[in-house]
Amino acid sequence: MKRQLTFIILSLFLLGGCTKEELLPTEIKVKMESVTGSRARFTVAPSNSRAYYSYTLVSRGDEDYDAPETSLCIKEIKRMEEGMQYFENGSFADIFCFQGNRQLTMKTLASDHDFKIIVFQINPKTHELIGEPAVLEFHTKPVPERDLHFDVNFVADEMHITPSDDELTYFWQFEETERIYNTYASISNYMYETVGLYQEYGFLDYYYYQGPCVWYLSLEDYMEEGTEYTLAIYGCEDGEFTTEATIVKFIYHPDHIDVVEVIEGDELQK
């Protein structure tokens, strides 16, 4: 019995030691890896891999952009606490906190704009701040707005895309309409995520087009007769959209295409 009691006490001591280690103030280094017009990728490296941390992003123009970093962190912690009600499973730390080195990406940022990333250590139980936050300021690149428009026509199973300017690059994709909305909620989200994925894996350049394009739909293995598809086209440079979308919804048949709807401009939701 004495041996068992000793083991229990030792276990509690070790557990307490681990908890104490998680709460020791640690240095957090934040390094920017890349910045584009709408995305920023950064690396967080705490000196103590057991420390819990989170982050917040503020942009110039926010009323509290120049407020003390600690007050911005407290504001973010309050927002996270209020958000807990929307999660059925998981602890505060599981949902909102990180440990160890992480590479994180911010998306859909405003172009040509000032931002501030604030990374802060946090007590996962009491939600109190620990130590001093790490701050990284950055500026997103400007994204040009191009005067570029697209005409889309179908001849039998051929899809013809004709841009108004043969010198400018553009990007297009099509997918089953139902799948787009079920997975991405909107066409603009679908296109943004697709471009980001292609860019991350290094083959976006292969999907840029200039001048007229002809595509034979019947050569696609996944085309199903009677199914509605959505085509979206954007001017695109360096992974950023330089125009609003041209959206064409159509129903596929092997020998002809029925156009359902043509939309000029981004459609936010179905």
N, C-alpha and C positions, 0 to 999 in steps of 0.2 A: 504494500500500500504506500509506504514511504517513497519507493522508487517511482511509482506512478504519479504521486503528488509532485515529486521533484520534476518529472517530465512535463507536467501541466504548467508548473510555474515557469519553467524554462521556455516553454512554447509561448506563453503570454509575454514573457520578456522579449523574446525575439520578434513577436508580432508588434509589440510596442516600439521596438527599435526600427522596424521597417516603416511604421507610421511616422515616427519622428524624422526619419530620413526624407520622407516625401515632403515634409513641411519645412525643411531647411532652406533658407533663401539661396537661390542659385542664379548664376549669370546666364542670361539667355541671349544668344547671338542670332540676329536676323539678317539674312543676306538675300538681296534681290538677284534672281537668276535670269529673268527676262521680262521685258515690258513691251506690249504692243499698244494698239489703239484702244482695245477693249479688254485686254487680259494682262494679268501680272502674276508671275510665278516666283515664289520666294521660299527659302529654306530656313527652318527654325532649328537651332541646335542648343539645347540647354546643357550646362556643364554637369548637372545631376540628372541622369536618365530616369529617375523615379519621380521627379517633380511633376506636378500637374500644371498645365497652363492652357490658356485660351487666347483669343485675339479679337480685336474689333477693327473695323475700317471706317474712317471718316473722310469726307471729301470737302475741299474748300468750297465755301458757300453754305455748308451746314452751320447753323447758328453757334454751335459749340466747337467748331474746328480748332480754335485757338485756346480752348479751355485746358486746364491742367490735365495731364494724361491720367492721373489717378481718378479724377472725377469721371472721365470718359470710360474708364474701366468699370467703375462702380455702376455707371448707367447701363453698361453692357451686361454686367452680372444680374442686375435687376430684370433686364429683358429676358435673360436666360431663365431666371427663376419663374417669371410669368409664363414662359413657354413650356415649362415642365408639365402643365396641365394637359397638353396636347399629346403627350407620350404615355402610352399604357405600360410599356416595359422599359427597363433600364434606369440606372441611377443618374444623378446629375453629372457625375464624372464620366460615365459611359457615353452620355449624349453630347456633352458640351466641351469636354476636356481632352487634351492630348498628353502623351508622355513620349520622351525620346525624340530623336531627330525626325523631322517631318518636312516634306516638300508639299506646299499648299498652293492652290491656284485660285485667284479671284477672277470672276468672269463678268461680262456685260457691264464693264466700266465705261464711263463717259470718256470720249477721246479728248486729247489736248487739255487735260485737267489735272489739278493737284490732288494727291491723296496722301493719307497717313495711315500706316499699319501700326497698331499698338499691340504688342504681345505681353501678356502678364501672367505671373505665377499665381495660383489660387489654391486655397484650402478646399479640397473636394467635399468636405463635410460641412464646414461652417460658411463656405463661399467667401471668406475674407481674402483680401489681397495679401500677397507675401512679397516683400522686397519692392524693387523699383521696376516699372514696366520698361520694355525695350521698344524703341520707336524707330520707324523707318519711313521717311518721306520719299515720294516718287511722283513723276509726272508722266501721264500716258501720252503716246505719240498722236499727232494729228492724223485724221483720216480724211482724205480728199473726197469731195462730193463730185461725182462725174455726171455729165449730161449724156446718159446712155440709156437707150430704150430697146425693147426687143419685140419683134413680131414672131409669132409662133403659128405654124400651119402644119396640117397633117395631110399626107397624100398616101392613100392605102395604109401600109404599116409604117410609113416613113414620118419621122418627126423633124421638121425644119425649123431651126432657130436662126433668125437674122437680126444681128445687132445694128444699131444706128451708126456705130463707129467701129470700123474694123481694127483700129489701133489699140483699143482698150480691152483689157482682159475681163472675163466673166466666168462665173461658176454656176453649174446647174445640177440638179438631182431630181429624181422622181421616185415615189414610193406609194404603196397602197394608202389611200386617204385614211382609212380606218386605223391602220397601224400607226400613222403619223400622230393622229390625235390621241390614241390610246397610250402611246409611249412618250410623246413630247408635249402634248396639250396644244401646241400651235405649230404652224408651219415655220415661223421665224425661229422658234426654239430648235426645231429639227435641223434647219439649215445651219444655224450657229454651232450646234454641237457637232454636226458632220464635218464642217470646215475645221473646227478645233481638233477633232480626231485625226483628220488627214494631215493637218499641220504637225501635230505631235509626233506622228510616225514618219514624217519626212517625205510624203509623196503627194502633197497638195499641188505642187507644180504640174504634175501629170494631169490634173483635173481642170487646169485653166484652159479657157478657149479664147480665141481671137477670130473675128470674122464669122461667116456663116457656118453652121453645123448641121449635118444630116445624121440622124440616128435611126437604125432599123429596130423597131420595137419587137418584132417577131423573133429576133435573134437572142432576146433576153430569156433565160431559162424559166424565170419565175412569173412571167406574164400569164394571167388567167382571164379567159374570155368572160366578158360581162362584169368585170371588177373595175371599180373606180380608182384611178390613180391621180396623184397630184404632182405636177411639175412646178418647181420654183427656180427662178433665175435671178441672180444678183450680179451686178458689177462687183469685182473682187480683186483686191491687191494686197499682198503681204498678209493674207488671211483675214482681211477686214472687208466688210461690205461697203462699197462706194456708191450704191444706188438703193432705192427702194426695190421691193420684189416685183417681178412679174409672175403671177401664179395662174396656172392653167389646170383645171380639173377635167379629167376626161375618162371615158369608159372605153376599155380596150376590146377590140375584135380583131381577129387575125387579118381580115381584109379591109377593115376601115376603123376609124376612130370617131367616137361621138364626143364632141366637146360639150361639157356640162356648164362650165363657168370660167370666165377670164377676169382676174382681179389685178388691178394696177395699184401697188402699195401693199404694205405688210398687213396680213390678216392676223389679228392677235389671238382670236379664239374662234372655234367653230360655231 
